[in-house]
């Protein structure tokens, strides 16, 4: 069970590879590390482990890739600040996310 996402949130995200043929997939979740410039946008999640995610990462580079919820849960920034869920984020097309950053 994830500390960052509820079961309901996980179920609302498409399974891995489900949207791979979409040119402009929907981003469902935004996670960020408040003490840094790192942000993770989840497009898909592996429904078998509810851990492996595919999405857009805005950090040292802006790129699509894979990451796990467990690695984000264990990540700590300055002063021990942990990754947080942006509770005000609404599902948004990837192109709109990329255009806004």
Order of alpha helices (4+ residues) and beta strands (2+ residues): alpha-beta-beta-beta-beta-beta-beta-alpha-beta-beta-alpha
